[in-house]
Amino acid sequence: MKRLSKKTYVIIAISIIILIYIIGMYKYRKPITIHKTFSNVLVIKPGTQNTVKAEINAKIYRGIYRGSIISLNLHFINRIEGKIIIDDKEYNFEGYNGESKLINIIGDVHENNKDASVVFWFKMNDLDSIELLSKDSSG
């Protein structure tokens, strides 16, 4: 039986390490479900701002890697998506951040249909406060 060279063993070891790394990077992570009511959501529209009550049902996906392995363009994000009820009207929302903590999450709120346009932009400084900016006031 022919004995393998050291170079072959090194290549096999590196291949195994890369395989473990890729599997670990794309490992399924169970989302965190949150259901929360906010009594003082700040809604900012052109020339006005008022406070409303909002309720969210969402899932937080922690530590997802986005980008491409081939171009070495990977980055870490947290993602939140779900439903938000503002003044008894239900919307879908989704947001992202690029930090390890769940702070400074930004995203958009849109109608429930599939190809709906953005109604509000939102910002969550933490999971205890939400600010909504009317799309009309952003441009």
C-alpha positions as CSV (number, residue, x, y, z in Angstrom):
1,M,0.0,0.0,0.0
2,K,1.3,3.4,-1.0
3,R,1.9,5.9,1.8
4,L,0.5,9.4,1.3
5,S,2.9,12.4,1.5
6,K,2.8,15.1,4.1
7,K,1.5,17.5,1.5
8,T,-1.6,15.3,0.9
9,Y,-2.3,15.1,4.6
10,V,-2.1,18.9,4.9
11,I,-4.5,19.3,2.0
12,I,-6.9,16.9,3.5
13,A,-6.7,18.6,6.9
14,I,-7.3,22.0,5.4
15,S,-10.2,20.7,3.4
16,I,-11.9,19.3,6.5
17,I,-11.4,22.6,8.4
18,I,-12.9,24.6,5.5
19,L,-15.9,22.2,5.3
20,I,-16.5,22.5,9.1
21,Y,-16.2,26.3,8.9
22,I,-18.8,26.5,6.0
23,I,-21.2,24.1,7.7
24,G,-20.9,26.1,11.0
25,M,-21.4,29.4,9.2
26,Y,-24.6,28.4,7.6
27,K,-25.9,26.4,10.5
28,Y,-29.6,26.7,11.1
29,R,-30.3,29.0,14.1
30,K,-33.7,29.0,15.7
31,P,-35.4,32.4,15.5
32,I,-36.4,34.2,18.7
33,T,-40.2,35.0,18.7
34,I,-41.3,38.3,20.3
35,H,-44.7,39.6,21.0
36,K,-44.7,43.1,22.4
37,T,-47.0,46.1,22.8
38,F,-45.5,49.6,22.6
39,S,-47.6,52.4,24.1
40,N,-45.5,55.4,23.0
41,V,-44.5,54.8,19.3
42,L,-43.4,58.1,17.8
43,V,-44.8,58.7,14.3
44,I,-43.1,61.5,12.4
45,K,-44.9,63.0,9.4
46,P,-44.1,66.2,7.5
47,G,-44.7,69.0,9.9
48,T,-46.2,66.8,12.7
49,Q,-45.3,64.1,15.1
50,N,-47.6,62.1,17.3
51,T,-47.5,59.1,19.6
52,V,-49.5,56.0,18.8
53,K,-49.9,52.5,20.2
54,A,-48.3,49.6,18.3
55,E,-48.1,45.9,18.7
56,I,-45.6,43.6,17.1
57,N,-45.4,39.9,16.4
58,A,-42.0,39.2,15.0
59,K,-39.1,36.7,14.7
60,I,-35.5,37.7,15.3
61,Y,-32.9,35.8,13.3
62,R,-29.6,36.2,15.2
63,G,-26.2,36.0,13.6
64,I,-26.9,35.4,9.9
65,Y,-24.1,35.8,7.5
66,R,-24.8,37.6,4.2
67,G,-22.7,37.9,1.1
68,S,-20.5,35.6,-0.8
69,I,-17.8,33.2,0.4
70,I,-16.1,33.2,-3.0
71,S,-15.6,37.0,-3.0
72,L,-14.9,37.1,0.7
73,N,-17.7,39.6,1.1
74,L,-19.4,38.1,4.2
75,H,-20.8,40.2,7.0
76,F,-22.8,39.5,10.1
77,I,-26.3,40.7,10.5
78,N,-29.4,40.3,12.8
79,R,-32.7,40.3,11.0
80,I,-36.2,41.0,12.3
81,E,-39.4,40.4,10.4
82,G,-43.1,40.1,11.3
83,K,-46.3,42.0,11.7
84,I,-47.0,45.3,13.3
85,I,-50.4,46.7,14.2
86,I,-50.6,50.5,14.2
87,D,-53.9,52.1,15.1
88,D,-55.8,48.8,14.5
89,K,-54.2,48.4,11.0
90,E,-51.9,45.5,10.3
91,Y,-48.7,45.9,8.3
92,N,-45.7,43.7,7.6
93,F,-42.2,44.9,8.5
94,E,-38.6,43.8,8.3
95,G,-35.4,45.3,9.5
96,Y,-31.6,44.6,9.9
97,N,-28.6,45.7,11.8
98,G,-24.9,44.8,11.4
99,E,-24.0,44.6,15.1
100,S,-23.8,41.7,17.5
101,K,-26.3,43.4,19.9
102,L,-29.9,44.1,19.0
103,I,-29.6,47.8,18.8
104,N,-30.1,50.4,16.0
105,I,-32.3,48.1,13.9
106,I,-33.6,49.9,10.8
107,G,-36.1,48.8,8.2
108,D,-39.4,49.4,6.5
109,V,-43.1,48.9,7.2
110,H,-45.4,48.0,4.2
111,E,-48.9,46.9,3.5
112,N,-49.8,43.3,3.7
113,N,-49.9,42.5,0.0
114,K,-46.9,41.0,-1.7
115,D,-45.7,43.9,-3.9
116,A,-46.7,46.8,-1.6
117,S,-44.7,50.0,-1.3
118,V,-43.2,51.2,1.9
119,V,-45.5,53.1,4.2
120,F,-43.1,53.9,7.0
121,W,-39.4,53.6,7.7
122,F,-38.7,52.4,11.2
123,K,-35.9,52.6,13.7
124,M,-35.6,50.5,16.9
125,N,-32.9,51.9,19.2
126,D,-33.4,48.7,21.3
127,L,-36.2,46.3,21.7
128,D,-38.1,48.8,23.9
129,S,-38.7,51.7,21.6
130,I,-39.8,52.2,18.0
131,E,-39.8,55.4,15.8
132,L,-41.7,55.5,12.6
133,L,-40.9,58.0,9.8
134,S,-43.5,58.5,7.2
135,K,-42.3,57.7,3.7
136,D,-43.6,61.1,2.5
137,S,-41.2,62.9,4.8
138,S,-38.1,61.1,3.7
139,G,-37.8,62.6,0.3
